[in-house]
Amino acid sequence: MKVLVVVQARTGSTRLPGKVLLPVAGAPLLVRMLERVRAASTPTEVVVATTTDAGDQPVRDLARQAGVRCFSGHPTDLLDRHYQAALACGLSPAPASGGGDGDVVVKIPSDCPLIDPAVIDRVIGCYLAAPERYDFVSNLHPATYPDGNDVEAMPMAVLAAAWREATRPHEREHTTPFIWDQPERFRLGNVPWETGRDLSMSHRFTVDYPEDYAFVSAVFDALWTGDGTAPSGGFGLNEILDLLAARPDIFELNRRYAGVNWYRNHLGELATVGADQTRRPEEAR
């Protein structure tokens, strides 16, 4: 069994162009994010999936410098890019004999530079502990962790089914809705935050707006050790929350965008997501 983490990254973000290239603690944001992904204990291979656009050459260069494989694929069909990246890395789309234990694809967005390696381990570990039970495992349905700790794991065979059958634009653009929005067809697993808390709509660790970048930069400036002894920078989710409790000024930097996500534009199309799981920017205060 292979376990492949696919990190989709490009420079063409409309709200914050080139966000993966922005400096964070002395290195591009994408590099810091990859460090945290690779700090997870679960043995995985990591690939950056970017686009074929010439403007994404800096992403290819950064991946090479970080010692991470890079695949260039479709600019807008992220489901195709994700699937083709997995094929290029040698994963098989056929289910293993006996079922449930074929190659595994993990989706982690590149705009999550504060992701906790321990969260990655928990989600992948949940799937690997009983692969025969699940077609998809994430910590997002429903979400409880602070936004920006997104991990989704699925057998390559299930991703292949989505790649073959998904037709609606949001299913192609966002990679996995075809799977998790059909609980009657796919066996879904969810990993809730072990604390019992739900900060998914109040705490935002992802990067999509300039205010998010200011927040992430402030967290790294306050917590990153920079001594090379800890690949994740020496801090995880608990340390970030302790910092925000002590420094409400940092928490306030991007609080107006808490709860803002892509669901808001597709509420009429998603069967399992309601209005309580998203906000529009003008509603976020």
C-alpha positions as CSV (number, residue, x, y, z in Angstrom):
1,M,0.0,0.0,0.0
2,K,1.2,3.5,-0.9
3,V,0.1,6.6,0.9
4,L,0.4,9.7,-1.1
5,V,-0.2,13.3,0.1
6,V,-1.2,15.6,-2.7
7,V,-0.7,19.3,-2.0
8,Q,-2.3,21.4,-4.7
9,A,-0.6,24.8,-5.2
10,R,-0.6,27.5,-7.8
11,T,0.3,31.2,-8.0
12,G,-2.9,32.4,-9.6
13,S,-5.1,33.0,-6.5
14,T,-7.6,35.8,-7.3
15,R,-7.9,37.2,-3.8
16,L,-4.2,36.9,-2.8
17,P,-2.1,36.3,-6.0
18,G,1.1,34.4,-5.4
19,K,0.2,33.6,-1.8
20,V,2.2,30.3,-1.7
21,L,5.3,32.4,-2.6
22,L,4.9,35.0,0.2
23,P,7.6,35.0,2.8
24,V,6.9,33.4,6.2
25,A,9.7,33.1,8.8
26,G,12.3,33.6,6.2
27,A,11.0,31.1,3.6
28,P,8.1,30.9,1.1
29,L,4.8,30.0,2.6
30,L,4.7,26.8,0.5
31,V,8.0,25.6,2.0
32,R,6.9,26.2,5.5
33,M,3.6,24.3,4.8
34,L,5.5,21.4,3.3
35,E,7.8,21.2,6.3
36,R,4.7,20.7,8.5
37,V,3.2,18.1,6.2
38,R,6.5,16.2,6.2
39,A,6.7,16.4,10.0
40,A,3.8,14.0,10.4
41,S,4.9,10.6,11.7
42,T,2.8,8.5,9.2
43,P,5.1,7.3,6.4
44,T,3.9,9.0,3.2
45,E,5.1,10.3,-0.1
46,V,4.4,14.0,-0.8
47,V,3.7,15.5,-4.2
48,V,3.0,19.1,-5.1
49,A,0.3,19.3,-7.8
50,T,0.5,22.6,-9.7
51,T,-0.7,23.7,-13.1
52,T,0.8,23.6,-16.5
53,D,0.7,27.4,-16.7
54,A,4.1,29.1,-17.2
55,G,3.4,31.3,-14.3
56,D,3.5,28.4,-11.9
57,Q,7.2,27.7,-12.7
58,P,8.1,29.2,-9.2
59,V,6.0,26.5,-7.6
60,R,7.9,23.8,-9.5
61,D,11.2,25.4,-8.5
62,L,10.2,25.5,-4.8
63,A,9.1,21.9,-4.8
64,R,12.4,20.9,-6.2
65,Q,14.3,23.0,-3.7
66,A,12.3,21.4,-0.9
67,G,13.1,17.9,-2.2
68,V,9.4,17.2,-3.0
69,R,8.1,15.8,-6.3
70,C,6.0,18.1,-8.4
71,F,3.3,17.3,-11.0
72,S,1.9,19.8,-13.4
73,G,-1.7,19.3,-14.5
74,H,-5.0,20.9,-15.4
75,P,-5.3,24.6,-14.3
76,T,-9.0,24.5,-13.2
77,D,-10.1,20.8,-13.0
78,L,-8.5,20.0,-9.7
79,L,-10.1,16.6,-9.5
80,D,-8.3,15.7,-12.7
81,R,-5.0,17.2,-11.5
82,H,-5.3,15.3,-8.2
83,Y,-6.0,12.0,-9.9
84,Q,-3.3,12.5,-12.6
85,A,-0.7,13.4,-10.0
86,A,-1.5,10.2,-8.1
87,L,-1.2,8.1,-11.3
88,A,2.2,9.8,-12.1
89,C,3.4,8.8,-8.6
90,G,2.6,5.2,-9.3
91,L,-0.7,4.7,-7.5
92,S,-3.0,2.1,-8.9
93,P,-6.7,3.1,-9.6
94,A,-7.7,-0.6,-9.2
95,P,-8.9,-1.8,-5.8
96,A,-6.7,-4.3,-4.1
97,S,-7.7,-7.9,-4.1
98,G,-10.0,-8.4,-1.2
99,G,-10.9,-4.7,-1.2
100,G,-10.3,-1.9,1.3
101,D,-6.5,-1.9,1.3
102,G,-5.4,-0.3,-2.0
103,D,-3.3,2.7,-2.5
104,V,-4.4,5.8,-0.5
105,V,-4.5,9.4,-1.6
106,V,-4.5,12.2,0.9
107,K,-5.6,15.8,0.1
108,I,-4.2,18.7,2.0
109,P,-4.5,22.2,0.6
110,S,-1.5,24.4,0.2
111,D,-3.2,27.3,1.9
112,C,-2.9,25.6,5.3
113,P,0.6,26.6,6.5
114,L,-0.3,26.2,10.2
115,I,-1.6,22.6,9.8
116,D,-0.7,20.5,12.8
117,P,1.3,17.3,11.9
118,A,-0.5,15.4,14.7
119,V,-3.8,16.2,13.0
120,I,-2.5,14.7,9.7
121,D,-1.5,11.6,11.6
122,R,-4.9,11.3,13.3
123,V,-6.9,11.4,10.0
124,I,-4.6,9.1,8.0
125,G,-4.4,6.8,11.0
126,C,-8.1,6.5,11.3
127,Y,-8.3,5.3,7.7
128,L,-5.3,3.0,7.9
129,A,-6.6,1.4,11.1
130,A,-9.6,0.0,9.2
131,P,-9.4,0.6,5.5
132,E,-12.1,-2.0,4.8
133,R,-14.6,0.2,6.7
134,Y,-14.2,3.5,4.7
135,D,-14.3,4.9,1.3
136,F,-13.4,8.4,2.6
137,V,-12.1,9.8,5.9
138,S,-11.7,13.5,6.8
139,N,-11.9,15.9,9.7
140,L,-14.3,18.2,7.7
141,H,-17.7,16.5,7.7
142,P,-18.6,17.9,10.1
143,A,-15.6,20.2,10.8
144,T,-14.5,20.9,14.4
145,Y,-10.8,21.8,14.1
146,P,-9.8,25.4,13.4
147,D,-10.2,26.1,9.7
148,G,-6.8,25.3,8.1
149,N,-6.3,21.8,9.5
150,D,-7.9,20.1,6.5
151,V,-7.1,16.5,5.8
152,E,-8.9,14.1,3.5
153,A,-8.0,10.4,2.9
154,M,-9.4,8.0,0.4
155,P,-8.5,4.9,-1.6
156,M,-7.2,5.6,-5.0
157,A,-10.0,3.5,-6.4
158,V,-12.6,5.8,-5.0
159,L,-10.8,8.9,-6.3
160,A,-10.8,7.2,-9.7
161,A,-14.6,6.7,-9.5
162,A,-15.0,10.4,-8.8
163,W,-12.7,11.3,-11.6
164,R,-14.7,9.1,-14.0
165,E,-18.2,10.1,-12.9
166,A,-18.2,13.7,-11.5
167,T,-19.6,16.2,-14.0
168,R,-20.8,19.3,-12.0
169,P,-18.3,22.2,-12.0
170,H,-17.9,22.4,-8.2
171,E,-17.2,18.6,-8.1
172,R,-14.3,19.1,-10.5
173,E,-13.0,22.3,-9.0
174,H,-13.0,21.1,-5.3
175,T,-11.8,17.6,-5.9
176,T,-13.8,15.5,-3.4
177,P,-17.4,16.8,-3.1
178,F,-18.6,14.0,-5.4
179,I,-17.5,11.6,-2.7
180,W,-18.4,13.2,0.6
181,D,-21.7,14.7,-0.6
182,Q,-23.0,11.2,-1.3
183,P,-23.2,9.4,2.1
184,E,-25.8,7.0,0.7
185,R,-23.2,5.7,-1.7
186,F,-19.8,6.1,0.0
187,R,-18.8,4.9,3.5
188,L,-17.7,8.1,5.2
189,G,-15.6,8.5,8.3
190,N,-15.0,11.7,10.3
191,V,-12.3,12.5,12.8
192,P,-13.6,15.1,15.3
193,W,-11.3,17.2,17.4
194,E,-10.5,15.0,20.5
195,T,-11.1,18.0,22.8
196,G,-14.8,18.0,22.1
197,R,-14.5,21.6,21.1
198,D,-15.7,23.1,17.7
199,L,-13.6,26.1,16.6
200,S,-14.2,25.5,12.8
201,M,-16.3,28.7,12.4
202,S,-14.5,30.9,14.9
203,H,-10.8,30.3,14.2
204,R,-9.2,30.7,10.8
205,F,-5.7,29.4,10.1
206,T,-6.0,29.2,6.3
207,V,-4.8,31.8,3.8
208,D,-7.0,33.4,1.3
209,Y,-7.0,37.1,2.1
210,P,-4.3,39.6,3.0
211,E,-5.5,39.6,6.6
212,D,-5.0,35.8,6.7
213,Y,-1.4,36.3,5.6
214,A,-0.9,38.9,8.4
215,F,-2.3,36.4,10.9
216,V,-0.1,33.5,9.7
217,S,3.0,35.7,9.7
218,A,2.3,36.9,13.2
219,V,1.9,33.3,14.5
220,F,5.1,32.2,12.9
221,D,6.9,35.3,14.2
222,A,5.8,34.5,17.7
223,L,6.2,30.7,17.8
224,W,8.7,29.5,15.1
225,T,11.9,28.3,16.7
226,G,14.0,28.6,13.5
227,D,16.7,26.3,15.0
228,G,16.2,23.4,12.6
229,T,15.5,20.9,15.4
230,A,11.8,20.7,14.7
231,P,10.6,20.4,11.1
232,S,7.2,21.8,12.1
233,G,8.9,24.9,13.6
234,G,8.4,23.7,17.1
235,F,4.7,24.4,17.6
236,G,1.3,22.8,16.9
237,L,-2.3,23.5,17.4
238,N,-2.2,23.8,21.2
239,E,0.6,26.3,21.1
240,I,-1.2,28.5,18.5
241,L,-4.4,28.5,20.7
242,D,-2.4,29.5,23.7
243,L,-0.8,32.3,21.8
244,L,-4.2,33.6,20.6
245,A,-5.5,33.5,24.2
246,A,-2.5,35.6,25.3
247,R,-2.4,37.8,22.2
248,P,-6.0,38.7,21.2
249,D,-4.5,41.3,18.8
250,I,-3.3,38.4,16.6
251,F,-6.6,36.6,16.8
252,E,-8.4,39.8,15.6
253,L,-6.2,40.1,12.5
254,N,-8.4,37.9,10.3
255,R,-11.4,37.3,12.6
256,R,-13.8,39.0,10.1
257,Y,-13.2,36.1,7.7
258,A,-13.8,33.3,10.2
259,G,-16.2,30.8,8.7
260,V,-15.8,32.1,5.1
261,N,-15.3,29.2,2.8
262,W,-16.3,28.0,-0.7
263,Y,-19.5,26.3,0.5
264,R,-21.2,29.7,0.5
265,N,-21.4,29.7,-3.3
266,H,-22.9,26.2,-3.7
267,L,-25.4,25.8,-0.9
268,G,-28.1,25.0,-3.4
269,E,-26.0,22.2,-4.9
270,L,-24.6,20.5,-1.8
271,A,-26.7,17.9,-0.1
272,T,-24.8,17.6,3.2
273,V,-23.7,21.2,3.8
274,G,-26.0,23.9,5.4
275,A,-25.9,27.6,5.8
276,D,-24.6,27.1,9.4
277,Q,-21.3,25.8,7.9
278,T,-20.3,28.9,6.0
279,R,-20.5,32.7,5.9
280,R,-20.2,35.4,3.3
281,P,-17.4,37.9,3.8
282,E,-19.9,40.7,4.4
283,E,-21.5,38.6,7.2
284,A,-18.2,37.9,8.9
285,R,-17.5,40.3,11.8
